[in-house]
Amino acid sequence: MFVFALSSCKEDDPIPEYEAKARLLAGEKGASKSWKLVSATVTYDGDTEPFEFDACFLDNIYKFTNNATQDYEATEGLSKCNSEDDAVIESGNWSFTADGGMLIVLANDYTGSDAVLFSYFTVPATVTELTDNSMKLKIELDFDGEVETYNLVFASN
């Protein structure tokens, strides 16, 4: 009976989906990982078109840390959208739903910069793909019954 109890707790037991996703998003416990937005589309009224960002926005860095508080921080890249902006333009915390299907980023400290991302998208994002090198998120915003769907593609930095 004792041998059975020991064998039921193996190191190779599968980890919960949200923990696996956390490692892909932010690295191993205690580590952090950075991402850059590489493209986006928006769909509304049945039409899909590219969602255009200024070049200064596309070099921003989104860092997720796999620590006890699951810290999130966005910083301006080399080209600032506004020369008056702080280097850190938004920060807060992140989490996954238990099934790992939704990413929740609470950017509760932001500077008011036009270059913020998760301060604008204040709803959970559906994770459509997450690998070591690529992250795809789908965010739906409802504006008085008119839904806009944003598909964001990130690459690890």
N, C-alpha and C positions, 0 to 999 in steps of 0.2 A: 504494500500500500504506500509506504514511504517513497519507494522508487517511482511509482506512478505520479505522486505529487510533485516530485522534482522534475520529472520529464515533461510535465504539463506547462512549465514555465521556461520555455526555450528562448535563447537569444534571437533565434531566427523567426520568432512569431512576427506576423505582419504588424507594422505600426499603423496607427489610425491615419485615415486619409488627410486630415487637416495637418498632422505632423509631417507627413511626407511632402505636402504642398508648402509648409513653412520652410522646410529645408531647401526646396527648389527656389522659393521666393527670396529667402534671407540667409541661406547658408546653414551650417551646423549651429548647434547651441553656442551662444556667445559670439557668433560671427555676424557679419552684415554683407549685404550684396546690393549693388547699384544697378539701376536700369535707366535706359533712355527711351523716350517715345520716338518711334521711327515713322509711324503713319497712323492715320485715323480716317474713318468714313462716318458719315451721318446719314441716316435714313429717316425721311419724313414724307408724308403724303405719297407713300409708295415709291419714292425716288431715292436712290442712293448716290451720294457724290462724295468726293474727297472733302475732308474737313481740314481746311488750310490753317496752318500755324505760321507765325513769323519765324524766321530762321533763328532768332535769339531764343525762342521757346524750345526748339528742337535740340539744343545742346544742354538743356537742364538735366540734372541728375536726381533720380528718385532712389533714396537709400532706405532699405528695410533691414532692421536689426532683429536677430533671433535671440532676444533676451527676455527677462521676466516681464518687462513692460511692453515688449514688442514695439519698439520705437520706429517712427517713420520721419523722414526729413527730405525735403526737396530744396535743392540749391540751384542758383543760377549757374549756367555754364560760363564759358569764356566771354560770350557776348551777352550782356545784360539787356533786357528789353527796355529798362528804364535805368539810367545811370544812378538814380537815387535809391534804387532797390538794395536791400540788404542781401548778403550772400545767401543766407537761409531765407527762403520765401514762404515756406510753410512747414509745419511739423506737427506731430501727434503720435497716434498709435494705430496699429493694424491688427486684424484678426481674420480667421477663416470661420465659416460655419462648420459644424461638426463633420459634414460630408465633404468639406473642401470645395464645394461648388460655388461659394460666394466669398469674395474678398471685401472686407469692410475696412475702409481707411477713414479714420476720424482725424482730420486735419484741423485740430482745435486751436492752433496758434499759427496765424498767418499775417503777413505784413500788408495785405491789400494790394500787392503787386498784380499786374495784369497777367503775369506768367504762372499763376497758381493753377493746379490741375484738380487735385482732390478736394480743395476748398470749394471749387465750382461744382464738381460732381459729388453731391452730398448723399448719394444713395449707394447701397451695396452694388458691387460689380459682379456679374456672372463671369466665372473663369472658364473661357472656352478652350484655352490651351495654356499649359505651364510646363516648360522643360527647363533644363539648365541654362539655355540660351535665349529662349523666347517666351513671352507672356502675351496672351491675347485676352482682353477684357471686353465685355459687352455691358453697356450702361444704358438704361432706359429712363428718360426724364419725361414726366407728364406735365405739360403746360396747359392747364384748363381743358383736359380731354384730348389734346393733341400730343401724341407720343413721338418723341425723337429718340432714335436708337443710335448710340455711338459705339463704334467698334475701334478699340485702341490696340495698337501693336507696339510692344516694347521689345528691346534687345538688351541682354545683359551687358553691362559696361565693364 
